[in-house]
Amino acid sequence: MSKGPAALVREEIRALAAYHVANAEGLVKLDAMENPYRLPEALAREMGDRLARVAINRYPDPAAPGLKRRLREAMDIPDRLEVLLGNGSDEILQVVSMALARPGATVVAPEPSFAMYRMSAVACGLGYHGVALRPDFTLDEEALLAAIAKHRPALTWIAYPNNPTGNLFPREAILRIVAAAPGLVVVDEAYYAFSGGASLLSEVGRHPNLLLVRTVSKLGLAGLRLGLAIGTPEWLRELEKLRLPYNVNALSMAAGELLLDHREVLEEQTRRIVADRARLEAALDAIARIERFPSAANFVLVRVPDALSAFEALKGRGILVRNFHGSHPLLAHCLRLTVGTAEENDRLLEALAAAVA
Ligand SMILES: Cc1ncc(COP(=O)(O)O)c(C=O)c1O
């Protein structure tokens, strides 16, 4: 009998494809919703000095009081709520999925949405049911409520704003879903900084089954790998048991503390990205044969006549975006364009106009 992975690894894991990260070497990187700006020179140097003093011979303090205090300040998290740190919010998604993976339990999420909802469900042995958005990517509330009534999910994911579509679902609809769901509803606010203040933070703690997830990745700190869950002490006490003891490393902790002390730098970059998003959207609307979807995030989803040829044409001009054609029927010929610097956006627009001409 074989003792190799084909015989021993669970079928559903073998059927998965690993999360794909494109090689971006030498390309303008507009594929992963990163903030395009580096730190100012002086701040980067200060970070270097600070990191040089970190005692990396020691394990980090898992309670991370300094980092949590700064995250609370930066995100206006009320004292009545707790914070759980993750190695990126990706890890939080996995911790939540693990906690709820009773035998036979299922997960429901609108689709298309963030790929890791399904990945982490499968990884943890949970059943998964995607509920299609409407063709214009608005939430099909009736279908979602029907799926919740049918599958009785232990966990429902709502990305607010949604990725890869960029839009915000109606707040009242999300609250109706929270009320109807028998299980936990996690609102994933990875893009909250670009949403013009739209957030369900004030609702956390008012419902026994609502948890919020955020990240500093999209604020300009994707390389640190730092995400957080925000919820009641009752929920986070349970999730804390599944967090690996030293999941956030000492260097990320120290850098996070310093950079959140200078968060005006990140906030200014975020404001610039929001302003440039509006310019990008207006310029996209002026290109014939491009359908542009509304965005409350740091990226814009568009539909072009032929996504693969447009993707390749952009790449040929040194620009990497994300091609979603083939990943979900609703995303036929869709490209997701991360908002870059003004100069990068201009290059993108010129190349895209040429590609669809
Ligand atoms: C909706 C959503 N949630 C979570 C994440 C994960 O972010 P990170 O692990 O960098 O915190 C992403 C990343 O693209 C995302 O789009």
The ligand as an ORCA input file, in Angstrom:
! r2SCAN-3c Opt
* xyz 0 1
  C     -11.127     40.585      1.677
  C      -9.750     40.229      2.123
  N      -9.569     39.736      3.348
  C      -8.353     39.404      3.792
  C      -7.240     39.540      2.997
  C      -5.906     39.083      3.536
  O      -5.088     40.130      3.871
  P      -3.813     39.950      4.802
  O      -3.606     38.485      5.037
  O      -2.704     40.583      4.044
  O      -4.125     40.674      6.068
  C      -7.363     40.045      1.703
  C      -6.191     40.189      0.853
  O      -6.230     40.477     -0.299
  C      -8.669     40.392      1.265
  O      -8.876     40.854      0.021
*
